[in-house]
Amino acid sequence: MSRIKPRRPASRFLCLDDFEPAARRRLPRPLFGYIQGAAERGASKEDNARAYAELRLLPRMLAGVSARSIATRVLGQDVSAPFGIAPMGISALMAHDGDRGLARAARDAGIPFILSGSSLTRVEDVLETNPDTWFQIYVPGETDVIVPLVQRASSAGVRTLVVTVDTAVLANRENNVRAGFSTPLRLTPRLVWDVASRPRWLAGCFARTIATSGMPHFENSTARRGAPILSSTVMRDFGAKDALDWSHIARIRAEWDGKLVIKGLLHPDDTARAAVEGCDGVILSNHGGRQLDGAVSPLRVLPENVAAAGEMDVMIDGSIRRGTDVMKALALGARCAFIGRPFLYAAAVSGRNGAARAIEIMKDEIFRDAGLMGINDLLELAPDHLISR
């Protein structure tokens, strides 16, 4: 009798939402809580999803869609699909070598990947894995910190710099306190218990990382190495972020020769100002509901921002979980949609293979949705393909 071959571990995941419960079972409670949580009551996170649910698609029939393609261009570069992997901090604590695993999956699939400034892997090392990696930075309003970091990015070979600007003040993330999460992680009896209750993560991620690379540090917060991820005393330096203003964006633009993107805008006047300052694109975002609770969903203000953007590419993130969500954003003028939490869940569950499976799911959905919408080219999508509920 022939033996039945087991299914590939990633094959049981049929949509992005499937990765979340699997990640909950694998990750220690503080780490899962960090990914899943939002600020205060989670109103912005909930509204991000609600905004997509309130739009209905209006397809066309008999369009002949056998020649359809989901390839597009973002910031002047060809990509295989209109979505990318959003920047997510401490990914290498969720999955072994998580930053490079996500970067490699994105490279193999031909989609954009943004490395977080709160990552635990040196940007130089991630660029070796994926030379097209975009690099996100958090900067304070201090020129002597900004300039060396920008120069480091340039020397490393970064071509697209993403400046996140919606973290001027630390958010009230009560969920992190309740889950026992902090950055750096504080070594407490509760943390020891939470970690011990997830032996697969402990052996397959944390212990493996310590054995091969030593204690992880924040590697990209400034031009120099930052704090270790685990400490009983050290505090992470967040700098004078509340002093950051448009003059610092102008200084970054003067220092930076590559593509420059601002992430975290919502108001169309800010998008218009970004164009004036010479930026190449913006990512509309309320930080996944993790900063100002009650901030508007990016999708709700997308058309006004597209109108204000001029020649800049307008991109978007926030609770995008389905190919149809991407189609709705594109119909309202977005050039690309970025997805965060589900890709990190996927990497936590099955590393690079999990991330690759998540990308495959989204590509399949968008390709299918294009056919069902009656379009051959994503540029055909327009507001008249949508109806508000």
Secondary structure, DSSP 8 states (H G I E B T S, - for coil): --------GGGG--SGGGHHHHHHHHS-HHHHHHHH--STT-HHHHHHHHHHHTEEE----S---TT----EEETTEEESSSEEE---TTHHHHSTTHHHHHHHHHHHHT--BEE-TT-SS-HHHHHHH-TT-EEEE---S-HHHHHHHHHHHHHHT--EEEEE-S-SS----HHHHHHT--SSB---HHHHHHHHT-HHHIIIIIHHHHHHH-S-B--SSSSS---BSB-SS------SGGG--HHHHHHHHHH--SEEEEEEE-SHHHHHHHHHTT-SEEEE--GGGTSSTT---GGGGHHHHHHHHTTSEEEEESS--SHHHHHHHHHTT-SEEEE-HHHHHHHHHHHHHHHHHHHHHHHHHHHHHHHHHT-SSGGG--GGGEEE-
